[in-house]
Amino acid sequence: SGQAPDFRRQAASADRRLMRAAIAATLLSLAAIPAVGEIVLGLPIDCQPGDTCHIQHLVDRDPGPGVQDYACGRLSYDSHKGTDFALPSLAAMDRGVDVLAAAPGVVTATRDGMADKVFSAANATRVEGRDCGNGVVIRHSDGWETQYCHLKQGSIKVAKGAQVEAGSVLGQVGLSGRTQFPHLHLSVRHDGAVIDPFDPTDPVACATDTAPLWHHPPETPPGGLIHAGFSAGVPSYQSVKEGTATRAVLPSDASGLVLFAYAYGGLVGDEVLFHITGPQGSILIQRAVLEKDQAQFFRASGKRLTTSHWPTGTYHGTVSYLRGSTNLGQVTAQVDIH
C-alpha cells in the first residue's frame, strides 16, 4: 500500500530512538562504575551512617588556606586528607565498633599501644609524629593503598604481611593519636597521592558528578544532629560526649527541665530550635544561634522549677537543626517525671 514506506520509515526512526536511548542508559550506568584500575571500597566501619555513626569530615579539596569538600561544602578542615567516620559517644566506643578492610589487600604496617585519650596541648608531645595513633595500612592492587587511623588501644587484629579480604576486621574505633572524638579516619592513596573516594578524579574541583570509589556511597549531609536528651540542668559537655547526660526519669521536684542537643558540622548563623511539651501542653519554644563555626557542638534550653513540683507525666522534646531554610535534621526525646 502507499502507506507502507511511511510505516517503515517510522519504524526505523523508532528503532534509532530506542537504540540511542539504550546507549544513553548504558553510558549512564557505566558512569556510576569506577573505571578499570580504580579500587572499589566497602564501608570501613561496622555502623550505619546517619544512625549509629556519621561522617564528620571529608577530604579538603581547597589547595589554599580555605576549606572545600567534594560537594562544594565545608564539612572538612584545612588540609584534611581523609574521611572521618565518627561515633555518637564515648560510650559507643567503649561498647566496641569494628573497623573493616575497605578492599582486599596485604597489610603493610600496623601500630598499637597508644592510649585512647583526647588530644590536647598537655599531651601533644606524646602524639608528635604519630598523629594517626593506632592504625593499619593496607596495600591493594594497581598502586592503591588505604590507611585506618585512631583505632582503640589493644584492638588491632592483623599483622604485617597478612592477606585480608574486604570486610575483614582490622580492630576497633578508638581515640588514639591526634583526635578529640572517637572516630575512624580513612585515607585513600594512589601511587602515594591522596585521593578523595567521593570524587577521585580532579583533586580540586567540586560537584563534578564523577563516579565515587564506594561500592555503596554513604550519604554526607553538611551537618546534623547526633543525639538529644533531657536532664535536670544544663549538662557538662563532657557528659554529652560520653553519652551519659540523658535522663529517662526525673523527680517531680527536679530543679529544672532541660532539653539538650549534640550536633556536628556547625556554621555561623545556624539555628537550633527547641520545643518542649508536657502533660499540660507546650512549655517552651526557643532558638539558639551559632556565633561561630564548630565541628561539633551542643546547645541546651529549658526552664527552672518555679512551683513546688512539675506536673507528673511524660514530657516530649523536639530539636530541629536549621541552616537558612534547610532543615539539617530533627530528633526527639522524652522523659518521665514522677
C-alpha positions as CSV (number, residue, x, y, z in Angstrom):
1,S,0.0,0.0,0.0
2,G,1.1,3.6,-0.3
3,Q,1.4,4.0,3.4
4,A,3.9,1.1,3.9
5,P,7.0,3.2,3.1
6,D,6.0,5.8,5.8
7,F,5.4,3.0,8.2
8,R,8.8,1.5,7.5
9,R,10.4,4.9,7.9
10,Q,8.6,5.5,11.2
11,A,9.6,2.0,12.4
12,A,13.2,2.7,11.5
13,S,13.1,6.1,13.2
14,A,11.6,4.4,16.4
15,D,14.4,1.8,16.3
16,R,17.0,4.5,16.1
17,R,15.4,6.3,19.1
18,L,15.4,3.1,21.1
19,M,19.0,2.4,20.2
20,R,20.0,5.9,21.2
21,A,18.1,5.6,24.5
22,A,19.7,2.2,25.2
23,I,23.2,3.7,24.5
24,A,22.5,6.6,26.8
25,A,21.2,4.3,29.5
26,T,24.4,2.2,29.2
27,L,26.6,5.2,29.4
28,L,24.8,6.5,32.5
29,S,25.2,3.1,34.1
30,L,28.8,2.9,33.3
31,A,29.3,6.4,34.7
32,A,28.3,5.0,38.1
33,I,31.0,2.3,38.0
34,P,34.6,3.1,38.9
35,A,37.0,3.0,35.9
36,V,39.2,0.0,35.2
37,G,42.2,0.1,37.5
38,E,40.3,2.0,40.3
39,I,39.7,0.5,43.7
40,V,36.2,-0.3,44.8
41,L,35.6,0.5,48.5
42,G,33.3,-1.0,51.0
43,L,32.3,0.7,54.2
44,P,35.3,0.6,56.5
45,I,33.4,0.6,59.8
46,D,30.6,-1.6,61.2
47,C,28.0,1.1,61.7
48,Q,25.1,2.7,59.9
49,P,26.0,6.3,58.7
50,G,23.3,8.7,59.8
51,D,22.2,6.4,62.6
52,T,24.9,4.7,64.7
53,C,27.7,6.9,63.2
54,H,28.1,9.9,60.9
55,I,30.7,11.3,58.5
56,Q,32.3,14.2,60.4
57,H,34.9,15.3,58.0
58,L,35.7,14.9,54.3
59,V,38.8,15.4,52.2
60,D,39.7,19.1,51.9
61,R,40.0,19.9,48.2
62,D,41.0,23.6,48.6
63,P,44.7,23.9,47.9
64,G,45.0,27.1,49.9
65,P,44.1,28.0,53.5
66,G,40.3,27.7,52.8
67,V,38.1,24.6,53.1
68,Q,36.0,22.9,50.5
69,D,34.7,19.4,50.3
70,Y,33.7,17.4,47.2
71,A,30.2,18.7,47.3
72,C,31.4,22.4,47.5
73,G,30.5,22.4,51.1
74,R,32.7,23.0,54.2
75,L,32.4,19.6,56.0
76,S,36.2,19.4,56.5
77,Y,39.1,21.5,57.8
78,D,42.3,22.8,56.2
79,S,44.5,20.1,54.7
80,H,42.4,17.2,55.9
81,K,43.4,14.2,53.9
82,G,40.8,11.6,54.6
83,T,37.2,10.7,55.5
84,D,36.2,10.6,59.2
85,F,33.5,8.2,60.4
86,A,32.6,9.4,63.9
87,L,30.8,7.6,66.7
88,P,28.0,9.3,68.7
89,S,29.6,9.0,72.1
90,L,32.5,7.6,74.1
91,A,30.0,5.0,75.4
92,A,29.6,3.7,71.8
93,M,33.4,3.4,71.6
94,D,33.6,1.5,74.8
95,R,30.9,-1.0,73.6
96,G,33.1,-1.6,70.6
97,V,32.7,-0.8,66.9
98,D,34.7,-2.8,64.4
99,V,37.0,-1.2,61.8
100,L,36.8,-3.2,58.5
101,A,39.1,-3.5,55.5
102,A,37.6,-1.4,52.7
103,A,39.0,-3.7,50.0
104,P,41.2,-6.8,49.7
105,G,44.9,-6.4,50.0
106,V,48.1,-7.0,52.1
107,V,48.8,-5.4,55.5
108,T,52.0,-3.4,55.1
109,A,52.1,-1.7,58.6
110,T,50.4,-1.6,61.9
111,R,50.8,0.3,65.2
112,D,49.2,-0.4,68.6
113,G,49.8,0.6,72.2
114,M,48.9,4.3,72.1
115,A,46.4,5.3,74.8
116,D,42.8,6.4,74.0
117,K,43.0,10.0,75.2
118,V,41.5,13.2,73.9
119,F,44.3,15.2,72.2
120,S,45.3,18.5,73.9
121,A,48.3,20.8,74.3
122,A,49.1,18.9,77.5
123,N,49.7,15.6,75.7
124,A,50.9,16.9,72.3
125,T,54.4,15.7,72.7
126,R,53.1,12.1,73.3
127,V,51.4,12.2,69.9
128,E,54.0,14.1,67.9
129,G,54.9,12.2,64.8
130,R,52.2,9.7,65.5
131,D,49.1,11.7,64.6
132,C,47.3,8.6,63.2
133,G,47.5,6.9,66.6
134,N,47.0,3.1,66.5
135,G,46.3,2.1,62.9
136,V,46.7,-0.2,59.9
137,V,47.9,0.3,56.3
138,I,46.8,-2.0,53.5
139,R,48.3,-2.2,50.0
140,H,45.9,-3.1,47.3
141,S,46.5,-3.7,43.6
142,D,47.5,-1.2,40.9
143,G,49.2,1.2,43.4
144,W,46.2,1.7,45.7
145,E,46.6,2.0,49.5
146,T,44.3,2.6,52.4
147,Q,45.2,3.7,55.9
148,Y,43.0,3.4,59.1
149,C,43.7,5.7,62.0
150,H,42.7,6.3,65.7
151,L,42.0,2.7,66.5
152,K,41.4,1.5,70.1
153,Q,44.4,0.5,72.1
154,G,44.9,-3.2,72.1
155,S,42.3,-3.8,69.4
156,I,44.5,-4.4,66.3
157,K,43.7,-7.9,65.0
158,V,46.1,-8.1,61.9
159,A,49.8,-8.2,61.5
160,K,52.2,-7.0,58.8
161,G,52.1,-9.3,55.8
162,A,48.6,-10.6,56.4
163,Q,46.3,-11.0,53.5
164,V,42.8,-9.5,54.2
165,E,39.6,-9.5,52.3
166,A,37.1,-6.7,52.1
167,G,35.2,-6.6,55.4
168,S,37.9,-8.3,57.4
169,V,38.0,-6.9,61.0
170,L,41.2,-4.9,61.5
171,G,40.5,-3.6,65.0
172,Q,38.0,-1.2,66.7
173,V,37.3,2.5,66.6
174,G,39.2,4.4,69.3
175,L,40.6,7.7,70.5
176,S,44.3,7.3,69.9
177,G,46.5,9.9,68.2
178,R,45.6,13.4,67.3
179,T,41.8,13.4,67.8
180,Q,39.2,14.9,70.1
181,F,36.4,12.5,69.5
182,P,36.1,8.7,68.8
183,H,36.3,8.1,65.0
184,L,37.9,6.2,62.2
185,H,40.0,8.3,59.8
186,L,40.3,6.6,56.4
187,S,42.9,7.8,54.0
188,V,42.9,6.6,50.4
189,R,46.1,7.0,48.2
190,H,47.1,6.0,44.7
191,D,50.8,5.9,43.9
192,G,51.3,8.0,47.1
193,A,48.8,10.7,46.2
194,V,45.8,11.5,48.4
195,I,42.5,10.5,46.7
196,D,39.1,11.6,47.7
197,P,36.9,8.5,47.5
198,F,33.8,10.6,46.8
199,D,35.4,12.2,43.7
200,P,38.6,10.5,42.7
201,T,39.4,12.5,39.5
202,D,40.1,16.2,39.9
203,P,41.7,16.8,43.4
204,V,40.5,20.4,43.5
205,A,37.2,20.8,41.6
206,C,33.9,20.1,43.4
207,A,30.4,19.0,42.3
208,T,31.8,17.2,39.2
209,D,29.3,14.2,39.1
210,T,32.3,11.9,39.0
211,A,31.7,8.3,40.0
212,P,32.9,7.7,43.5
213,L,35.1,4.8,44.6
214,W,32.5,3.5,47.1
215,H,30.5,0.4,46.2
216,H,27.6,1.9,48.0
217,P,28.4,5.6,48.6
218,P,27.4,6.7,52.2
219,E,25.4,9.9,52.5
220,T,27.4,13.0,53.5
221,P,25.0,15.7,55.0
222,P,26.7,19.0,55.5
223,G,25.8,18.8,59.2
224,G,23.3,17.1,61.5
225,L,22.1,16.1,65.0
226,I,23.9,13.3,66.8
227,H,21.5,12.9,69.7
228,A,19.3,14.8,72.1
229,G,18.0,14.2,75.6
230,F,16.6,15.6,78.9
231,S,18.4,16.4,82.1
232,A,17.6,18.4,85.3
233,G,20.1,21.1,84.4
234,V,22.5,22.1,81.7
235,P,24.8,19.1,81.4
236,S,28.6,19.3,81.1
237,Y,29.9,19.0,77.5
238,Q,32.0,16.0,78.7
239,S,28.9,14.1,79.8
240,V,27.2,14.9,76.5
241,K,30.2,13.5,74.6
242,E,30.4,10.5,76.9
243,G,26.7,9.7,76.2
244,T,25.8,9.9,80.0
245,A,23.9,13.2,80.1
246,T,20.4,11.8,79.2
247,R,17.9,11.1,82.0
248,A,14.9,8.9,81.3
249,V,13.2,9.7,84.6
250,L,13.3,12.9,86.7
251,P,11.7,13.5,90.2
252,S,8.8,15.9,90.3
253,D,10.9,18.3,92.4
254,A,13.8,18.4,89.9
255,S,15.4,21.9,90.0
256,G,15.0,22.2,86.2
257,L,13.8,20.6,83.0
258,V,16.5,21.0,80.2
259,L,16.4,19.7,76.6
260,F,19.9,19.5,75.1
261,A,21.2,18.6,71.6
262,Y,24.6,17.4,70.4
263,A,25.4,18.2,66.7
264,Y,28.1,18.4,64.1
265,G,29.1,20.5,61.1
266,G,28.0,23.8,62.6
267,L,28.4,27.0,60.7
268,V,28.0,30.6,61.9
269,G,24.3,31.6,61.7
270,D,22.9,28.0,62.0
271,E,19.9,27.7,64.3
272,V,18.9,25.0,66.8
273,L,15.2,25.1,67.6
274,F,14.0,23.5,70.9
275,H,10.3,22.6,71.7
276,I,9.2,21.0,74.9
277,T,5.7,19.8,75.6
278,G,4.3,18.2,78.8
279,P,1.0,16.9,80.2
280,Q,-0.5,20.4,80.1
281,G,0.7,21.3,76.7
282,S,3.6,23.4,75.2
283,I,6.1,24.5,77.8
284,L,8.9,26.1,75.8
285,I,9.9,27.1,72.3
286,Q,13.3,28.6,71.9
287,R,16.1,29.1,69.3
288,A,19.9,29.1,69.7
289,V,22.0,30.7,67.0
290,L,25.6,29.6,66.4
291,E,28.0,32.5,66.7
292,K,31.0,30.7,65.1
293,D,31.8,27.6,63.0
294,Q,32.1,24.5,65.2
295,A,32.9,20.9,64.1
296,Q,30.9,19.6,67.0
297,F,28.8,21.4,69.5
298,F,26.0,21.2,72.0
299,R,23.2,23.6,72.9
300,A,20.6,23.4,75.6
301,S,17.3,25.1,76.6
302,G,14.9,24.7,79.5
303,K,13.1,26.0,82.5
304,R,13.7,26.2,86.2
305,L,11.1,24.8,88.7
306,T,9.1,27.8,89.9
307,T,6.4,25.8,91.9
308,S,6.6,23.0,94.4
309,H,6.8,20.3,91.7
310,W,6.4,19.6,88.0
311,P,3.1,18.1,86.8
312,T,3.7,14.3,86.7
313,G,3.6,12.5,83.3
314,T,5.6,12.2,80.1
315,Y,7.4,15.2,78.6
316,H,8.5,15.3,75.0
317,G,11.2,17.3,73.3
318,T,11.8,18.1,69.6
319,V,15.1,19.5,68.4
320,S,15.5,20.9,64.8
321,Y,18.8,21.9,63.3
322,L,18.3,24.6,60.7
323,R,20.6,26.3,58.1
324,G,18.6,29.0,56.5
325,S,15.5,27.4,55.0
326,T,17.1,23.9,55.1
327,N,16.3,21.5,57.9
328,L,19.5,19.5,58.5
329,G,17.8,17.2,61.0
330,Q,15.3,16.6,63.7
331,V,15.4,14.4,66.7
332,T,13.0,13.7,69.6
333,A,13.5,12.8,73.2
334,Q,11.2,12.1,76.2
335,V,11.4,12.0,80.0
336,D,9.0,10.7,82.6
337,I,8.5,12.9,85.7
338,H,7.0,11.3,88.8
